[in-house]
Amino acid sequence: MRNILIVDDSASMRKMATTAVHHFGLCKVFEASDGLEAIEQLAKHQFSLVISDLNMPFIDGLKLLEWIRTQSTNPEVPVIILSTETNSRDFQRAMGRGASAYLTKPIQAPTLRKILRDILGRERSGPHQSTQPSKPAIL
């Protein structure tokens, strides 16, 4: 079973993402309402994927992504950034920090499910195997 972390200060966005993830099958979903809660979850669990909002209180999605890539025990975990921001600067900053995909809100569940299939389908099975960074996507 895959562990998926969904980080968003909007409860409705977390619910939509959770529904899309459950549709994908065999996933246990963990939720965090901001970057600080996400770091706490990342310290306790290994995740197959992190889905994070860009704009959040305390620690935003870019800072969370940077923390994952430089300080977490699983720096290769794929990270999808969600944002209402459509400007290329935010996209480039997210991708430059190692985001696997950047999706602009409002996000439709079928779009998220496609990205989940693309990213999680590339996972390798077995412990201690590194994975290649996911090919970036923007939708």
Backbone hydrogen bonds, N-H to C=O, Kabsch-Sander energy under -0.5 kcal/mol:
donor,donor_aa,acceptor,acceptor_aa,energy
2,R,26,L,-1.9
4,I,2,R,-0.5
4,I,28,K,-2.8
5,L,49,L,-2.4
6,I,4,I,-0.5
6,I,30,F,-2.7
7,V,5,L,-0.5
7,V,51,I,-3.4
8,D,6,I,-0.5
8,D,32,A,-2.1
11,A,9,D,-0.6
14,R,10,S,-2.1
15,K,11,A,-2.3
16,M,12,S,-2.3
17,A,13,M,-2.6
18,T,14,R,-2.6
19,T,15,K,-2.5
20,A,16,M,-2.2
21,V,17,A,-2.5
22,H,18,T,-2.7
23,H,19,T,-1.9
24,F,20,A,-1.1
24,F,21,V,-0.5
25,G,21,V,-0.9
25,G,22,H,-0.5
28,K,2,R,-3.5
29,V,27,C,-0.6
30,F,4,I,-3.0
32,A,6,I,-2.2
35,G,57,P,-0.8
35,G,59,I,-1.1
38,A,34,D,-1.9
39,I,35,G,-2.3
40,E,36,L,-1.8
41,Q,37,E,-2.2
42,L,38,A,-2.9
43,A,39,I,-1.7
44,K,40,E,-0.9
44,K,41,Q,-0.7
45,H,41,Q,-2.1
48,S,3,N,-3.1
49,L,3,N,-1.0
50,V,78,P,-2.2
51,I,5,L,-3.2
52,S,50,V,-0.5
52,S,80,I,-3.2
53,D,7,V,-2.6
54,L,82,L,-2.1
56,M,54,L,-0.8
59,I,57,P,-2.0
61,G,54,L,-2.7
64,L,60,D,-2.5
65,L,61,G,-2.6
66,E,62,L,-2.5
67,W,63,K,-2.4
68,I,64,L,-2.7
69,R,65,L,-2.4
70,T,66,E,-1.7
71,Q,67,W,-3.2
72,S,67,W,-1.1
72,S,68,I,-0.7
77,V,74,N,-1.6
80,I,50,V,-2.9
81,I,79,V,-0.5
81,I,101,A,-2.7
82,L,52,S,-3.1
83,S,103,L,-2.2
91,F,87,N,-1.5
92,Q,88,S,-2.9
93,R,89,R,-2.5
94,A,90,D,-2.5
95,M,91,F,-2.8
96,G,92,Q,-2.5
97,R,93,R,-1.1
98,G,95,M,-1.3
99,A,94,A,-2.1
100,S,79,V,-3.2
101,A,79,V,-1.2
102,Y,137,A,-2.7
103,L,81,I,-3.1
105,K,83,S,-3.1
111,T,108,Q,-0.6
112,L,108,Q,-2.0
113,R,109,A,-2.8
114,K,110,P,-2.0
115,I,111,T,-2.0
116,L,112,L,-2.6
117,R,113,R,-2.6
118,D,114,K,-2.5
119,I,115,I,-2.9
120,L,116,L,-3.0
121,G,117,R,-1.7
122,R,119,I,-1.2
123,E,120,L,-1.2
129,Q,126,G,-0.7
130,S,128,H,-0.5
139,L,102,Y,-1.6
